[in-house]
């Protein structure tokens, strides 16, 4: 996988899998929420708690995911927590709960006031009762009997594929309490297939824009007599001819993937009423040049502007405390970003591939910096890391080819794997006294780095950490280092002198391989192992006289200068 492909995958890199009381969960360490995931051995009666404890944190159980218990024939009963916000019908397909007809009433399967599924025995006109907590995603999907559904005011979301392929469905009442509608909630239904329900390429129900089609005008302005209050997820997705949209002031959220793949969308007018821009909202809108976000915006979702290659600048609301994963990933022409004054977290890949980004000022409130956050920002020149950051994560500045200076605060305990790999212009970086670890290939190919002060508390210099640092001339290993790992200083062709510390016991394979200018090594008395190829082709280094007690690997000094 290439660098930027890795940076911009949306696998919710912040989510971890955990098991609690024999049930599998995906936990989100940012929101402290948990979702039940595939648990194929679930059986008997299950109680799902409102919270689970993983490590030092408590996580609120908010969802039962797609196919979570599918096929669990011996799962006969389940108690669902009040904290649930989403349930998938597919979670119970093939379970003992679903196959037991005693659990069904009037064509509906209910679990703890949640409508899970329906069948052909349901009445054609169905009124969802008050007190219903949730309707599962896909609850009515494929039901050929249902003709009308009345939703009560207690329902706040119509989830993914809820009414998909309900061929005879002619009416659904959507209460004003509904604040979000999932993708393809009505696709293939009788309503969706009724041409009279479509006006100028838009399918609208009860003031909610559900979907659009090829008849949508290139410049779309909402002109309905009753204002649109809600846009469904993916409502405009892949409308290739769409060039301009003005969102009405009655809308408070741009939902998930709303304009996904609208590659010719060049202008979008977002009113001040919008508080949230959902995940992938403008994903791959390559023609989008400007999207002025409201000053009171409270959330900007994962990958919201991924691949908006014509976006040149962006000012972000001071109410944003988190920039979610890959928000501006691959925005190749963006030059200026004004970060929120109170920003606390920059998640993985947020600015990865923003090759025109010239400068960035990280606010002092920042406490978390994600992997690959600035990877591939080829024009970025200088970065000052705030005091709240405790580690440089993996690949955070990888391939920032013009980055010449990084200022690290006291308190940095680790420089992660490939953190500055390929920063060929890097001339200066301070290693704080708190630093404990320098990761794999952390400074590989930093060609202009001519000196580095390795503080005495460093315990790990890992594989290839300074490989191909062609300007390094002298290295003094830190007192706490007991092992120098494979290829740590390989191909440092200007390195002339190495001072080993008194506690170093191992020099691993190829640690100084092809350091052609190396002339002097100040040896110690504690060394017990020199790995294969450790000093291979160090042609200016006199072959040392090695104590017989030291284990020496194959070709450790091959190509070194013979003593006279």
N, C-alpha and C positions, 0 to 999 in steps of 0.2 A: 504494500500500500504506500502511495506517495505521501509526502509530508502533508500537503494541503488536503488531500483526500482524507487522511486521518484526522486532520484538524476539524474538518467540516462535516464529518458524519454525525448523524443525530441519534446516537444510541443512548442518549441521556447518560453521558459519561459520569455524571454525578450520582447516579443511582447504583446501589449495591444490593446484592441478593443476600437474604438472611433467612434463617429458619427459627420459628418461635412456636413452641408447643406443637411440633410436627406439621406446621403449615408453612409454606414457602411465601416469602414476601420480597418485593422490591422496595427498598427504603430510599427516600430522598433526604439527604443530609442538609439541604438548603431549607426546604419547607418543613422538615421534620414530619413528613407524611409517609404512609406505607400503602402498598397495593398488593393484594393477594395475587400470586402468580401460579403457574402450573404446579399443581400438587397431585400427582397421579395416584398416590396411594391413600388418599383420604377415604375414610370409611366410618360407618357408624353414625353417631351423633356428634356434631362439632359445634363448639362455642367460639365465635370470633370476638376477641376483646376490642374495646374501643382504642386501646393503646397497646403497643408492644415495646419491649425494652431490648435494644441491641447495643452492646457495649455500654457506653456511658449515657446514651441518649434514649429518650422516649419518643415514639413515633405514633401519630394518630392514624388509624386505619380509615382510609377514605374511599377505597375502591376495591372491587373484585374484578379482576382483569379478564380479558378474552380467554376463554377455554380453561379457566383456572381449575375447575374440577371435572372437566369434560371426560366422560367415560368411566367415572367412579361409580360403578354399579352398586357398590355396598355403602355409598353415602346415603343415609336414610333421613337425616334431619340436620338442620343448621340454625343457629341463632345468630342474627346479623346485628352488628353494632349500629347505634344511632348516628354515628359519625360518618356513615357512608354517604358519598356524593355521586357515586357512579357504580353501576352493576351491569355486567354484560349477560344477556340471555345465554350466550354460548358457554358461559361459566358452568351451567348446570345441564347442558346437553348430555343425554345418556346416563345421568346419575339416577340413583334410586329415588331421589326426591322427585325428579321430573317424570319418571316412568310409573310412579305410584299414583294411580288415578284418584285415590282417596285424598290426595293433596290438592286436587283441582276443584274449583267451584265455579259453576256457570261459565265454563270455557276459559277460566283464568287460573294460572298458578300464582299464588301469593305466598310470600315469605316475609313475615314481620312487617306487614303493610307496604311491601314493595311488590309491584306487579312485574313478575319475571317473564311470563310467556302467556300466549293465548292459543286456542285451537278452534276447530271448525264448529264446535258446539256453542260458541259465543253468540250472543244476540247481535243482529245486524246493526242495531243502534245501541251503542254502549256508552254509558256515562261513568267515567272513572270516579269512584267515590271520594268524598272529602276525607282527609286523613291519610291519603296515599302519600307515602314519603318520596318514592321514586318510581319511575317507569324505566325498566331495564332497556339498554340499547338492544334494538331488534325484537322488542317484546311482541309486536304485531307483525313482524316481517313475514311476508308470504301468505298472510291470512286472506283467504278468498271470500270469507263470509262477511266480514266487517264492512259496513257501508258508511257509518257515521260514528265519530268519537267526540265526546264532549269532555274537555279537560277542566278540572277544578282549579281554583285560585291557589291551592297549595303546591301546584307543580311549577317549578322554576326552570326546568330544562327538558327539551325534547332531544333525546340523545341520538347517536349515530344509527341510521337505518331503522329507526323505530317503526315507520310505516312503509318501508320499502316493499315494492311488489304487491301491495294490497290492491289488487286489480279493480275491486268494486268500491273502493273507498271514494265517497263523493263529498264528504264534509268533515272537517275537523275544526273545532272552536279552540283558538289559542288565547288563553287569558293574558292579561297585561303583566301578570307575575312572571311569565316566561321571559328569561333574560338571555337565553342562548339556545341555538338549534344546531344539532350536529350535522355532519356531512351526510348527504344522501338520505336524509330522514324521510323524504317523500318520493325518492326516485322510483319510477316504475309503478307508482300507485295510480288509481283512477283519477285522482286530482291532478297529478303531474302530467298524465297523458291527455287530459282535457284541454284542447287547444284554446277554448274560451277563457281559461284561467291565465293565459299568457298575454302580456301586453308589451309590445315592442321589445321582445326578447327577454322579458323578465317574468318570473313566476312569483306572485305575491299572494300571501294569505294573511288575513287579519293584521295588516300593517307590517308584515314581516317579509323581507325579500328572501326567498328560499333558494332560487337558482336562476341562472341565465342560460341563453342558448345563442346560436350563431346569428340570430336576428337582432342581437343587441347593437345599438348604434355605437359607432367608434367613439363619439363623445357622449357619455351618459350622464344626464342630469335627472335627479329624482323630481318628478313633477306630479306626483299623485295628489289627488284632492285631500286624502288623509295621509299625513306624513309618515314615512317609513321610520319605525322605531328600532328595528333590529335587522341585522344582516346575518344570514346563516353561514356556517363554516363552508368554505370553498364555493361560495355563491358565484363568484366571478372567475373561478379557476380556469386557466388555460383558454381564456378568451383572447385569441391571438390578434384580433382586429381592434381591440379596445385601446384607445389612446389617451382618454381623459375621463376622470370621474370626479364629481363634486359630491362629497358625502354630506347629507343633511344634518342640521344641528340637532335633530331629534335622536340621532344615533350616539350611543355612549361607548361603544366598543367596536373595533375592527377585529373580527374573529379569526380563528385559526385558518390559515391558508386562503383567506378571502380572495386575494388577487394572485394566488400561486400561478406562476408560469405565464403571466400576462406580459409577454416579452416586448410588446410595443407600447405599453403603458408609459407615457412620458410625464404625465402630470396627475397628481392626486391632491385634492383640496380636503384637508382634514380639519373639521371644526374644533373649537375649544372644548366642546362638550365631551369629546372622546377621552376616556380615562385609561383605556387599555388597547394595545395593539398586540394581537395574539401571535402564537408560534407560526412561523413561515408566512406571515401575512402578505409580504411582497417578495416572496422567494423567486429568484431568477427573473425579476422584472428588469431586464437588462437596459431598457430605454429610459428608465426613471431617472430624471436629473435632479429633482428636488422633491422632498417630502417634509414639509414644515410640521413638526410635531407640536402638540399643545404644550404650553408651559406647565400645565397641571397633570401631565401624563403620569400615571402611577405604575404602569407595567409595560415593558417592551419585551416581547416574547422571543423565545429561542429561534434563531435563524430568520428573524423578522425581515431583514434586508439582505439576506444571503444572495450573492450573485448579482446585486444591483450595480452593474459595472460602470454606469454613467453617473452615479451619485458622487458628487464632488465635495460636499461638506454636510455637516450635521450638528445641530445644537440639541442637546438633550436636557430634558426637564430635571430641575433640581429635586424633584420628588422621587426620582428613580434612585433606589439604593442598590439594585442588582442589574448588571448587564448579563443576560442569559446566554447560554452556549451559542457561539457562532453568529451572534446578532448581525454583524457586518462582514462576515467572512466572505472573501473574494470580491469585495467592493474595490476593484483595482484602481479606480480614479479618485477615490476619496482622499483629500489632502488635509482636511482640517476636521477635528472632532472636539467639541466642547463638552467635557465630561461633567456630570452632575457634581455639585459642591459637596454633597453628602454621600457620595458613592462608597459602598462598602465592599462590593464583590465584583470582579470581572471574571466570568466563567471561561471555560476552555474555548479556544478558537475564536473569540469575539472579533478580533481584528486580523485574523490569519489571512494572508494573501492580499492585504491592503497595501499593495506595492508602491502607491503614491503618497502614503501617509508620511508627512515630513516631521511632525513633532507631536508629542503627547505629554500633557501635564497630568500626572496622577495625583488625585487629591489626598490630603493627609488622613482622611477618614478611611482610606482603603485598607482592608484587613485580609483580603484574599485575592490571589492572582492565579488563574487557571492555566492548565497546560496549553501550550501553543497559542497563548493569548495574542501574541504579536508575531507569530512565525511567518516568515516571508514578507515582512514589511521592509522591503528593500531600500526605501528612501529614509527610513527613520535613522536619526543620527545620535541622539542623546536621550537617556532616560534616567530619571532620579526615582529610585524606589522608596516609597514612604515607609515610615518607621513601623507601621502596623503589620508589614509583610514579614513573615518568619522564614520563608524559603522561596528560592527561585524554582518554579516547577519545571517539569519535563518540557523541553523544546520551546520554552516561552519566547525566546528571541532567535530561534533557529533560522538561519539563512537571512538574517537582517544584515545585508552585505555592506551597508554604509554606516552601520552603528559603530561609532568610534569610542563611546564612553558610556559606562553604566555605573551609577553611584549606588552602593548598597548600604543600608542602615545597619547599625549595631543590632544584634539580635537575629540576624540571618543564620540559621543552623545548617542549611544545606543548599548546595547548588546542584539542581537536578540533572538527570540524564539529558544530554544534548541541549542543555539550556541555552548555550551560546554557540552551538555547533555551526560552523560556516560563517561566523561573523568576521569576515576577512579583513575588515577595517578596524577592528577593535584594538585600540592602543592602550587603554587604561581601564582597570577595574580594581577596586579595593576589596580584599577579602577580610571581612570583619573577624574580630577575635572569637566570636561565638561560633564560627563555622566548624562543623563537625565532619561534613562529608562533601566531597566533590565527585559528582556522578559520572557515569559512563559517557565518554565523548563530550563532556561538559564544555570544553574549550577547543574541541577538534577544529583544525584548520583556521584558527584565529591568527592569520598570517602576520599581522602587524603588532601583536602582543610581544613586546621586547623584554618585559620584566614582570614578575609576579611574586609577591611576598606571601609565602605560605605560612599562616599563623600556626603556633605550636599546639593548638587544640584540634587540629585536623586529624581524625582517626582513619579516614578512608580517602584514598585517591584511586578511583576505580578505572576500569579498563579504558584505555585510549583517552584519558581525561584531557591531556594536552597534546595529543597526536597532531603532527603537522603544524605545530606552532613554530613557524620557520624563523622567527626573529628572536626567540628566547636564547639568551646567552649563558645564564647561570641559574642554577636551582639549588636551594638549600631545603632539604626535606624537613618537615616539622617534627618536633621532639616526640609527639604522641603517635606517630605513624610506625606501625610494626610491619606492614606489608605494602609493597608497591605493586599494583596489579598490572595485568598484561597490557603491554603496549602503551603504558601511561605517557611516556615521552617519545614514542617512536617517531622517527622522521622529523625530529626537531633539528634541522640541518645546521643551525647556527649555534647550537648549544655547545659550550666549551668546557664548562666546569659543573660538576655535581658534588654536593656535600651531603653525605649520608648522615642521618642522625644516629645517636648511640643506641636507640631501641629498635632500629629496623632489623628484622629477622629474614624477610623474604623479598627478593626481587623476582617478579614473575616473568613468564615468557615474553620476549621481545620488548621489555620495558623501555630500553634505549636503542632499539634496533634502528640502524641507518642514521644515527646521529653522527654525521660524517666529520663535524668539526670538534667533536668531543676529545679533549686532550688530557683532562684530569678528573679523576674521581677520588674524593677523600673518603677512604674506606673506614668502616667501624669494626669493633671486635665482637659484635653480637650477631652478625650475619651468619645464617645457617643454610641458605638456599639461594642459588642463582639459576634462574630458569633457562630453558632452551632459547637460543637466539637473543638472549638478554641484551648483549652488546654487539650483535651481528653487524658487520660492515661499518663499525666505528673505526675507520681506517687511520685516524690520528691518535687513537688511544693506545698507549703501550699495553700489551697483554700483561695482566697482573699475575703475580705469583700468589696463588690461592691456597689458603690453609687447607690441608687435607680433610679437616673436619667439615668443611663446607661442601654440600652437595651441589654439583655443577651440571646443568643440563646440556644436551647436545647442541653444539655450535654456539655456545654461549659467547665465546670471544672470537668466533671465526671472522676473518677479515680485519682484525685489529692489527696494529703495528707491532712487529716483533721487537723485543728488547735487544739492545746492542750490548 
